[in-house]
């Protein structure tokens, strides 16, 4: 069991908050897809891939904006995976991230015909003013229409991304976004607090004093509202920022939180096989040149037990189930197990963590300061 991630870095324009690697050079699409296919071959024939007996069960095209690719190029990627690279793989979930304004009836049907059974829509907000602030290309109306068109094409697993914590956003504004989302009845909702990452246009606006963080009290109230409304509507809060109808958790993203190996292809993509991590250069031209010359530009690190433990803390504790303590002791040994038990006792006494059926997880109170708790439990 493993995940296959393919990074599609193309964007028509950059959103002011985004810290992911992207490029605004769509003329490189064909060359990039050529390189992706070559990298798939290299991953099979070298040590830069998953173990020989490991087959992916999920495929995820992320970005960037994968929906900017032509249907022809999407077909080339998917066909290469199924016919050349992993012909025996049993794919349970095949996801593509899309911008709402890229969705048309024809494109939605094409995605369905290509075997995608899950679409993740980057909606972010149903308020046109906030969308313009983010430099998103779509409108609220286009977002709603996109969901309808995907359903008409046969998709019954649609995820939408939302953001909260905009400058000057009120709790009522956020609640309106949530009610609009619930009216669309998506199978999955991911909701993130607006983060101001260094190097982004949003960061530069804050440095110039043109915008300010939302106050902590309002931001926490928004997170409370998110949890309360969505769980009352029947969504499972299975990860810090993710909510799903029963049976519709993101299987691919769950790989990241459950220590499942994954192979990342494309510029800036990361891979993990439980023993090491490796990643491609975050530069599309250097990536293409390296692949074409059979000298991929990559970095890597071998993971010692202590580093793996820290990874476990920062991933598994994001989930509803938390850390399986029996499995953790078996795989990480008594020393790290007892270290975790001793350190977590302080958080349990503060009402921030809990033991449930052999698992250690965050309480509702602990969700709000999850980063601090994880930092306290880390070993390095």
DOVOMI-620050 format. One line per field, with one value per residue (C-alpha): residue in one letter; residue number from 1; x, y, z. Coordinates in nm, 4 decimals. Each point is the difference from the previous one (the first is absolute). Layout:
N
res (a, ...) .
n (NUM, ...) .
px (X, ...) .
py (Y, ...) .
pz (Z, ...) .
***
This chain:
380
res (x, x, x, x, x, x, x, x, x, x, x, x, x, x, x, x, x, x, x, x, x, x, x, x, x, x, x, x, x, x, x, x, x, x, x, x, x, x, x, x, x, x, x, x, x, x, x, x, x, x, x, x, x, x, x, x, x, x, x, x, x, x, x, x, x, x, x, x, x, x, x, x, x, x, x, x, x, x, x, x, x, x, x, x, x, x, x, x, x, x, x, x, x, x, x, x, x, x, x, x, x, x, x, x, x, x, x, x, x, x, x, x, x, x, x, x, x, x, x, x, x, x, x, x, x, x, x, x, x, x, x, x, x, x, x, x, x, x, x, x, x, x, x, x, x, x, x, x, x, x, x, x, x, x, x, x, x, x, x, x, x, x, x, x, x, x, x, x, x, x, x, x, x, x, x, x, x, x, x, x, x, x, x, x, x, x, x, x, x, x, x, x, x, x, x, x, x, x, x, x, x, x, x, x, x, x, x, x, x, x, x, x, x, x, x, x, x, x, x, x, x, x, x, x, x, x, x, x, x, x, x, x, x, x, x, x, x, x, x, x, x, x, x, x, x, x, x, x, x, x, x, x, x, x, x, x, x, x, x, x, x, x, x, x, x, x, x, x, x, x, x, x, x, x, x, x, x, x, x, x, x, x, x, x, x, x, x, x, x, x, x, x, x, x, x, x, x, x, x, x, x, x, x, x, x, x, x, x, x, x, x, x, x, x, x, x, x, x, x, x, x, x, x, x, x, x, x, x, x, x, x, x, x, x, x, x, x, x, x, x, x, x, x, x, x, x, x, x, x, x, x, x, x, x, x, x, x, x, x, x, x, x, x, x, x, x, x, x, x, x, x, x, x, x, x, x, x, x, x, x) .
n (1, 2, 3, 4, 5, 6, 7, 8, 9, 10, 11, 12, 13, 14, 15, 16, 17, 18, 19, 20, 21, 22, 23, 24, 25, 26, 27, 28, 29, 30, 31, 32, 33, 34, 35, 36, 37, 38, 39, 40, 41, 42, 43, 44, 45, 46, 47, 48, 49, 50, 51, 52, 53, 54, 55, 56, 57, 58, 59, 60, 61, 62, 63, 64, 65, 66, 67, 68, 69, 70, 71, 72, 73, 74, 75, 76, 77, 78, 79, 80, 81, 82, 83, 84, 85, 86, 87, 88, 89, 90, 91, 92, 93, 94, 95, 96, 97, 98, 99, 100, 101, 102, 103, 104, 105, 106, 107, 108, 109, 110, 111, 112, 113, 114, 115, 116, 117, 118, 119, 120, 121, 122, 123, 124, 125, 126, 127, 128, 129, 130, 131, 132, 133, 134, 135, 136, 137, 138, 139, 140, 141, 142, 143, 144, 145, 146, 147, 148, 149, 150, 151, 152, 153, 154, 155, 156, 157, 158, 159, 160, 161, 162, 163, 164, 165, 166, 167, 168, 169, 170, 171, 172, 173, 174, 175, 176, 177, 178, 179, 180, 181, 182, 183, 184, 185, 186, 187, 188, 189, 190, 191, 192, 193, 194, 195, 196, 197, 198, 199, 200, 201, 202, 203, 204, 205, 206, 207, 208, 209, 210, 211, 212, 213, 214, 215, 216, 217, 218, 219, 220, 221, 222, 223, 224, 225, 226, 227, 228, 229, 230, 231, 232, 233, 234, 235, 236, 237, 238, 239, 240, 241, 242, 243, 244, 245, 246, 247, 248, 249, 250, 251, 252, 253, 254, 255, 256, 257, 258, 259, 260, 261, 262, 263, 264, 265, 266, 267, 268, 269, 270, 271, 272, 273, 274, 275, 276, 277, 278, 279, 280, 281, 282, 283, 284, 285, 286, 287, 288, 289, 290, 291, 292, 293, 294, 295, 296, 297, 298, 299, 300, 301, 302, 303, 304, 305, 306, 307, 308, 309, 310, 311, 312, 313, 314, 315, 316, 317, 318, 319, 320, 321, 322, 323, 324, 325, 326, 327, 328, 329, 330, 331, 332, 333, 334, 335, 336, 337, 338, 339, 340, 341, 342, 343, 344, 345, 346, 347, 348, 349, 350, 351, 352, 353, 354, 355, 356, 357, 358, 359, 360, 361, 362, 363, 364, 365, 366, 367, 368, 369, 370, 371, 372, 373, 374, 375, 376, 377, 378, 379, 380) .
px (0.0000, 0.1372, -0.0930, 0.1079, 0.0144, 0.0573, 0.0733, -0.1405, 0.1580, -0.1827, -0.2141, -0.1560, 0.0837, 0.1319, -0.2292, 0.1441, 0.0041, 0.1477, 0.3386, -0.0050, 0.2304, -0.1717, 0.0797, -0.1908, 0.1543, -0.2708, 0.1995, 0.2167, -0.2908, 0.0914, 0.3682, -0.0957, -0.2310, 0.2757, 0.2319, -0.2621, -0.0279, 0.3776, 0.0177, -0.2556, 0.2312, 0.2951, -0.1948, -0.0523, 0.3592, 0.1936, 0.0182, -0.2012, -0.3331, -0.2224, 0.1040, -0.0538, -0.2888, -0.1830, -0.2895, -0.1872, -0.3619, -0.0592, 0.0938, -0.0088, 0.0644, 0.0729, 0.1461, 0.0159, -0.3124, -0.0288, -0.3228, 0.2083, 0.1393, -0.1615, -0.2129, 0.2609, 0.2790, -0.2122, -0.0746, 0.3722, 0.0789, -0.2812, 0.0554, 0.3713, -0.0701, -0.2496, 0.1556, 0.3731, 0.0935, -0.2529, -0.2131, -0.0914, -0.0822, -0.3438, -0.0790, -0.2678, 0.0051, 0.1102, -0.0136, 0.0619, 0.0110, -0.1949, -0.0745, -0.3749, 0.0369, 0.1701, -0.3029, -0.2309, -0.2476, 0.2383, 0.3040, -0.1903, -0.1067, 0.3572, 0.1335, -0.2570, 0.0884, 0.3683, -0.0799, 0.0053, -0.2472, 0.0721, 0.0357, 0.1404, -0.1258, 0.1992, -0.2946, 0.1468, -0.2975, -0.3508, 0.0503, 0.1127, 0.1785, 0.2126, 0.0687, 0.1295, 0.2165, 0.1599, 0.0423, -0.2132, -0.1173, -0.3516, -0.3129, -0.2320, -0.2577, 0.2576, 0.0907, -0.3598, -0.0426, 0.3175, -0.1357, -0.3249, 0.1822, 0.2190, -0.3057, -0.1682, 0.3094, -0.0363, 0.2299, -0.1236, 0.3174, 0.0632, 0.2199, 0.0089, 0.2695, -0.0983, 0.1957, -0.0841, 0.1735, 0.0113, 0.0855, -0.3243, -0.2015, -0.2743, -0.1295, -0.3277, 0.1875, 0.1645, -0.3267, -0.1581, 0.2822, -0.0591, -0.3745, 0.0599, 0.2440, -0.2444, -0.2764, 0.2205, 0.0320, 0.3589, 0.1341, 0.3083, 0.0947, 0.3503, 0.0155, 0.3148, 0.0768, 0.1589, 0.3733, 0.2458, 0.3118, 0.3318, 0.0788, -0.3618, -0.1668, -0.2257, 0.3056, 0.1319, -0.3361, 0.0140, 0.3604, -0.1105, -0.2799, -0.2728, -0.1666, -0.0034, -0.0667, -0.3515, -0.0104, 0.0472, -0.3395, -0.1904, 0.2180, -0.0669, -0.3723, 0.0104, 0.1666, -0.2636, -0.2755, 0.1600, 0.0100, -0.3463, -0.1842, 0.1670, -0.0211, -0.3662, -0.0565, 0.1408, 0.3625, 0.2748, 0.2780, 0.2746, 0.3023, 0.0763, -0.1203, -0.2008, -0.3603, -0.1637, -0.3297, 0.0224, 0.2138, 0.1411, 0.3231, 0.2804, 0.1843, 0.3006, 0.0507, -0.0503, 0.3173, 0.1969, -0.1470, 0.0267, 0.3665, -0.0953, 0.2721, -0.0623, 0.1765, 0.0041, 0.0629, 0.0609, 0.1713, 0.0103, -0.1720, 0.0985, 0.0200, 0.0214, 0.0555, 0.0283, 0.3802, 0.0733, -0.1467, 0.0943, -0.1216, 0.0322, 0.1355, -0.2606, 0.0844, -0.1830, 0.2793, 0.2675, -0.2389, -0.0645, 0.3680, 0.1053, -0.2529, 0.0797, 0.3710, -0.0667, 0.1542, -0.2996, 0.0579, -0.1032, 0.0674, -0.0407, 0.0435, 0.0184, -0.2339, 0.1284, -0.2392, -0.0180, -0.0915, -0.2645, -0.1436, -0.0267, -0.1700, -0.2496, -0.0790, -0.0655, -0.2113, -0.1907, -0.1032, -0.1768, -0.2509, -0.3081, 0.1492, 0.3388, 0.2920, -0.0486, 0.2083, 0.0443, 0.1219, 0.2174, 0.1744, 0.0597, 0.1510, 0.1826, 0.1136, -0.0443, 0.2171, -0.2036, -0.3236, 0.0696, 0.1190, -0.3347, -0.1928, 0.1849, -0.0268, -0.3642, -0.1035, 0.0496, -0.2328, -0.2589, 0.0003, -0.0683, -0.2968, 0.1734, 0.0483, -0.1756, 0.0428, -0.2758, 0.0063, 0.3780, 0.0434, 0.1391, -0.1775, -0.0830, -0.3126, -0.2237, 0.1827, 0.3351, -0.0906, 0.0415, 0.3632, 0.0963, 0.3286, 0.1141, -0.0948, 0.1824, 0.3072, -0.0050, -0.0124, 0.2766, 0.3278, 0.2601) .
py (0.0000, 0.3390, 0.3341, 0.1470, 0.3799, 0.1987, 0.3697, 0.2204, 0.3423, 0.2095, 0.2949, 0.2762, 0.2415, -0.0340, 0.0382, 0.2371, -0.2589, -0.2995, -0.1350, -0.3079, -0.0129, 0.1144, 0.1633, 0.2205, -0.1532, -0.2237, -0.0289, -0.2558, -0.2418, -0.2484, -0.0108, -0.0377, -0.2957, -0.1622, 0.0352, -0.1416, -0.3133, -0.0372, 0.0443, -0.2789, -0.2308, 0.1090, -0.0655, -0.3594, -0.0574, 0.1608, 0.0431, 0.3222, -0.1750, -0.2099, -0.3557, -0.2450, -0.1740, 0.3236, 0.1036, 0.3293, -0.0111, 0.3733, 0.2544, 0.3718, 0.2804, 0.3151, 0.3389, 0.2617, -0.0465, -0.3476, 0.1027, 0.2329, -0.3015, -0.0884, -0.3141, -0.1437, 0.0456, -0.1327, -0.3048, -0.0494, -0.0003, -0.2341, -0.2339, -0.0231, -0.0894, -0.2753, -0.1434, 0.0399, 0.0624, -0.1656, -0.2270, -0.2234, 0.2746, -0.0018, 0.3685, 0.0741, 0.3786, 0.2219, 0.3707, 0.3162, 0.3520, 0.2508, 0.3683, 0.0625, 0.2189, -0.2853, -0.2246, -0.0246, -0.2783, -0.1443, 0.0188, -0.1585, -0.2922, -0.0360, -0.0268, -0.2643, -0.1956, 0.0096, -0.1872, 0.2837, -0.0863, 0.2922, 0.3729, 0.2536, 0.3504, 0.2988, 0.2240, 0.1785, 0.2344, 0.0645, 0.3742, 0.1803, 0.2739, -0.2513, -0.1909, 0.3176, 0.0657, -0.3448, 0.0606, -0.3052, -0.0253, -0.1241, 0.1552, -0.1431, -0.0761, -0.1894, -0.2075, -0.1063, -0.0745, -0.2103, -0.2285, -0.0416, -0.0796, -0.2611, -0.1694, 0.0007, -0.1728, -0.2830, 0.1011, -0.1068, 0.0837, 0.3738, 0.1818, 0.3764, 0.2154, 0.2987, 0.2673, 0.2088, 0.2705, 0.2679, 0.3539, 0.1677, -0.3224, -0.0393, -0.3172, 0.0567, 0.0236, -0.3351, -0.1591, 0.1096, -0.1741, -0.3176, -0.0011, 0.0497, -0.2912, -0.2227, 0.0828, -0.1497, -0.3217, -0.0914, -0.3304, 0.1662, 0.3449, 0.1243, 0.3298, 0.1916, 0.3154, 0.2546, -0.0295, 0.2761, -0.1793, 0.1722, 0.0778, 0.0289, 0.3242, -0.0270, 0.0040, 0.3118, 0.1739, -0.0736, 0.1210, 0.3300, 0.0294, -0.0257, -0.3024, -0.1507, -0.3406, -0.0599, 0.0067, -0.3359, 0.0000, 0.0414, -0.2561, -0.2545, 0.0736, -0.0682, -0.3369, -0.0801, 0.0916, -0.2163, -0.3064, 0.0513, 0.0615, -0.2742, -0.2712, 0.0905, -0.0441, -0.3552, 0.0576, -0.1870, 0.2252, -0.2505, 0.2321, 0.3496, 0.1721, -0.2741, -0.1152, -0.2848, -0.1724, -0.3596, -0.2006, 0.3053, 0.0771, 0.0955, -0.3292, 0.1590, 0.2734, -0.2565, -0.1661, 0.3025, -0.0181, -0.3794, -0.0544, -0.1611, 0.0250, 0.2321, 0.0838, 0.3603, 0.0844, 0.3398, 0.3228, 0.0531, -0.3342, -0.1917, -0.3761, -0.2179, -0.3723, -0.0071, -0.0178, 0.3186, 0.3085, 0.1407, 0.2955, 0.1540, 0.3469, 0.2780, 0.1378, -0.1257, 0.0601, -0.1611, -0.2879, -0.0591, 0.0331, -0.2400, -0.2661, 0.0331, -0.0436, -0.2941, 0.1972, 0.1065, 0.3004, -0.1315, 0.0182, -0.2785, -0.0972, -0.3285, -0.0057, -0.1181, -0.1312, 0.3303, 0.1920, -0.2575, 0.0385, 0.3771, -0.0556, -0.2303, 0.2684, 0.2674, -0.2211, -0.2589, 0.2522, 0.1987, -0.2821, -0.0907, -0.3393, 0.1401, -0.2356, -0.3752, -0.0593, -0.3760, 0.0396, 0.2932, -0.2013, -0.2915, 0.2174, 0.2653, -0.1918, 0.0365, 0.3101, 0.2240, -0.1595, 0.0852, 0.3459, 0.0610, -0.1377, 0.2252, 0.3157, -0.0534, -0.0441, 0.3746, 0.0754, -0.2479, 0.1617, 0.3340, -0.1497, 0.0380, -0.3690, -0.3280, -0.3799, -0.1789, -0.3692, -0.0178, 0.3258, 0.3349, 0.2969, 0.3669, 0.1099, 0.2737, 0.2419, -0.1230, 0.0632, 0.3745, -0.0239, -0.3141, 0.1456, 0.0770, -0.3464, -0.1711, 0.2112, -0.1026, -0.3689, 0.0021, -0.1702, 0.1932) .
pz (0.0000, -0.0990, -0.1507, -0.3321, -0.0045, -0.3201, 0.0292, -0.2749, 0.0619, -0.2584, 0.1047, -0.2089, 0.2824, 0.3538, 0.2990, 0.2580, 0.2819, -0.1809, 0.1066, -0.2259, -0.2998, -0.3203, -0.3318, -0.2423, -0.3132, -0.1516, -0.3232, 0.1859, 0.0488, -0.2727, 0.0985, 0.3635, -0.0641, -0.2088, 0.3010, 0.2375, -0.2105, -0.0105, 0.3763, 0.0438, -0.1947, 0.2126, 0.3189, -0.1138, -0.1079, 0.2830, 0.3753, -0.0341, 0.0194, 0.2215, 0.0907, -0.2858, 0.1731, 0.0847, -0.2214, 0.0365, 0.1084, -0.0408, -0.2657, 0.0711, -0.2485, 0.2005, -0.0691, -0.1118, -0.2046, -0.1561, -0.1726, -0.2175, -0.1841, -0.3291, -0.0109, -0.2376, 0.2562, 0.2843, -0.2117, -0.0695, 0.3739, 0.1024, -0.2935, 0.0791, 0.3612, -0.0788, -0.3156, 0.0555, 0.3605, 0.2293, -0.2208, 0.2945, 0.2477, 0.1569, 0.0314, 0.2581, -0.0254, -0.2879, 0.0859, -0.1980, 0.1416, -0.2089, -0.0077, -0.0302, -0.3102, -0.1871, 0.0357, -0.3002, -0.0795, -0.2617, 0.2277, 0.2911, -0.2223, -0.1290, 0.3558, 0.0811, -0.3157, 0.1006, 0.3182, 0.2506, 0.2732, 0.2304, -0.0704, 0.2446, -0.0778, 0.1215, 0.0810, 0.3092, 0.0429, -0.1284, 0.0384, -0.3166, 0.1925, 0.1894, -0.3206, -0.1637, 0.3063, -0.0446, -0.3760, -0.0762, -0.3607, 0.0693, 0.1472, 0.2643, -0.2686, -0.2062, 0.3044, 0.0532, -0.3707, -0.0014, 0.2719, -0.1927, -0.3243, 0.1692, 0.1462, -0.3398, -0.1419, 0.2513, 0.2857, 0.3423, 0.1902, -0.0049, 0.2484, 0.0421, 0.1597, 0.2119, 0.1873, 0.3038, 0.1955, -0.2686, 0.1098, 0.1124, -0.0418, 0.2591, 0.1595, -0.1856, -0.3319, 0.0662, 0.1058, -0.3308, -0.1883, 0.1986, -0.0609, -0.3729, 0.0016, 0.1876, -0.2481, -0.2742, 0.2054, -0.0966, 0.1265, 0.1464, 0.1292, 0.0801, 0.1869, 0.0865, 0.1894, -0.2327, 0.0598, -0.0844, -0.1238, -0.0474, -0.3621, -0.1131, -0.1168, 0.3040, 0.2254, -0.1710, 0.0477, 0.3704, 0.0239, -0.1532, 0.2553, -0.2638, 0.1605, 0.3473, 0.1525, 0.1196, 0.3789, 0.1697, 0.1705, -0.3276, -0.1775, 0.2741, -0.0136, -0.3749, 0.0561, 0.2628, -0.2439, -0.2676, 0.2250, 0.1471, -0.3275, -0.1994, 0.2653, 0.0628, -0.3754, 0.0139, -0.1005, 0.1815, 0.1288, -0.0764, -0.0264, 0.1285, -0.3171, -0.1701, 0.0192, -0.1897, -0.0461, 0.1300, -0.2409, -0.1784, 0.1817, -0.2371, -0.0353, -0.1663, 0.2577, 0.2747, -0.1331, 0.1193, 0.3489, 0.0360, -0.0964, -0.3311, -0.2683, -0.2917, -0.3236, -0.1191, -0.3647, -0.1555, 0.0986, 0.3779, 0.0697, 0.3159, 0.0576, 0.3102, 0.0586, 0.3839, -0.0199, -0.1924, -0.1607, -0.3367, -0.2033, -0.3446, -0.0639, 0.0211, -0.3435, -0.3077, -0.2500, 0.2190, 0.0653, -0.3719, -0.0914, 0.2756, -0.0973, -0.3704, 0.0745, 0.2344, 0.2867, 0.2116, 0.2235, 0.3400, 0.3681, 0.2528, 0.3622, 0.1862, 0.2982, 0.3364, 0.2635, 0.1864, -0.3157, -0.0879, 0.3488, -0.0447, -0.3355, 0.1716, 0.2572, -0.2643, -0.2254, 0.2011, 0.2647, -0.2706, -0.0324, 0.1986, 0.0957, 0.0976, 0.0743, 0.0245, 0.3129, -0.0404, -0.3572, 0.1028, 0.2734, -0.2378, -0.2730, 0.2011, 0.3053, 0.3736, 0.0432, -0.2315, 0.1151, 0.3646, -0.1019, -0.1706, 0.2973, 0.2448, -0.2096, -0.0954, 0.3635, 0.0513, -0.2916, 0.1235, 0.3435, -0.1716, -0.1868, -0.3370, -0.0820, 0.0715, -0.0061, -0.1953, -0.0964, 0.0006, -0.1910, 0.1094, -0.1551, 0.0436, 0.1818, -0.1372, 0.2296, -0.1315, -0.3640, 0.0453, 0.1041, -0.1893, -0.1248, 0.3547, 0.1237, -0.2862, 0.0660, 0.3665, -0.0925, -0.2587, 0.0795, -0.2008) .
***
